Structures are given as C-alpha cells and as structure tokens.
C-alpha cells in the first residue's frame, strides 16, 4: 500500500491481516482492504507516514496503540 504523507513524501507499506483476526473482532464480513485502509488511517492520526513500519501485521498495531482493537470495529461500523 502506498501512503502519501505531507508534502511530496510517499511511503510504501506491506500490511498483512492475520488469519482469524477479523473473526475475533467480529469483522468477518468487512473487506480486508477496507480494514487495512482504516488501520492505516488510524496510524496516520497518531504518527507521520515515515514513522510507520514498512512491513507489519495488523495485530502489531495493538502493541503500540492499545486502543486500536477497540476502536477499529467502531471505525468500520456501517
């Protein structure tokens, strides 16, 4: 996924969604791409794109931001 930061800076990130994660969060019906997009948006609200790891699994976000797992379902609610 390419992320455009402030100015002309763009970063690239390889993001994986662990098997079972969406089911555990009751998000099995949500498209993975939408989950990744909202997760990146969540991170960008907290840090610049250049601070986001170039490769990570979504489950790692909770280690840096404990509120992630509780906030994500709310962000994806219809």
C-alpha positions as MATLAB code, in Angstrom:
seq = 'XXXXXXXXXXXXXXXXXXXXXXXXXXXXXXXXXXXXXXXXXXXXXXXXXXXXXXXXXXXXXXXXXXXXXXXXXXXXXX';
ca = [
       0.000    0.000    0.000;
       1.282    3.454   -0.861;
       0.674    6.228    1.647;
       1.009    9.886    0.766;
       2.232   11.951    3.674;
       2.572   15.659    3.999;
       4.218   17.374    1.073;
       5.767   15.223   -1.635;
       6.677   12.358    0.674;
       5.142    8.989   -0.068;
       5.837    5.734    1.717;
       5.148    2.105    0.888;
       3.951   -0.481    3.369;
       3.338   -4.191    3.190;
       0.483   -4.961    5.571;
      -0.784   -8.416    6.473;
      -4.062   -9.356    8.096;
      -3.576  -12.400   10.350;
      -5.900  -15.352    9.893;
      -8.676  -15.190   12.445;
      -8.153  -11.553   13.401;
     -11.258  -10.267   11.626;
     -13.375  -13.029   13.123;
     -12.087  -12.247   16.621;
     -13.071   -8.590   16.181;
     -16.457   -9.573   14.685;
     -15.395   -8.050   11.360;
     -15.503  -11.190    9.202;
     -17.943   -9.538    6.773;
     -15.734   -6.479    6.210;
     -13.408   -6.470    3.196;
      -9.763   -6.857    4.185;
      -8.772   -3.900    2.018;
     -11.156   -1.654    3.959;
      -9.729   -2.915    7.263;
      -6.191   -2.166    6.086;
      -7.228    1.289    4.839;
      -8.862    2.202    8.169;
      -5.894    0.805   10.067;
      -3.503    2.998    8.091;
      -5.798    5.991    8.688;
      -5.737    5.157   12.416;
      -1.937    5.166   12.381;
      -1.702    8.398   10.382;
      -3.811   10.133   13.015;
      -1.098    9.278   15.531;
       2.188    9.458   13.627;
       3.661   10.573   10.289;
       3.736    8.058    7.440;
       7.534    7.942    7.650;
       7.243    6.514   11.192;
       5.008    3.614   10.118;
       6.913    0.364    9.707;
       7.480   -0.622    6.071;
       6.177   -4.136    6.759;
       3.879   -5.198    9.581;
       0.904   -7.269   10.606;
      -2.238   -5.504   11.800;
      -2.040   -7.336   15.116;
       1.187   -5.448   15.862;
      -0.658   -2.110   15.964;
      -2.219   -3.009   19.323;
       1.256   -3.317   20.833;
       1.926    0.346   20.053;
      -1.623    1.653   20.434;
      -3.701   -0.477   22.839;
      -6.924    1.318   21.840;
      -6.636    0.010   18.256;
      -8.558   -3.235   18.752;
     -11.450   -1.450   20.441;
     -11.543    1.484   18.030;
     -11.284   -0.466   14.767;
     -14.785   -2.030   14.878;
     -16.280    1.409   15.576;
     -14.453    2.909   12.605;
     -15.787    0.162   10.347;
     -19.383    0.228   11.593;
     -21.949    0.922    8.849;
];
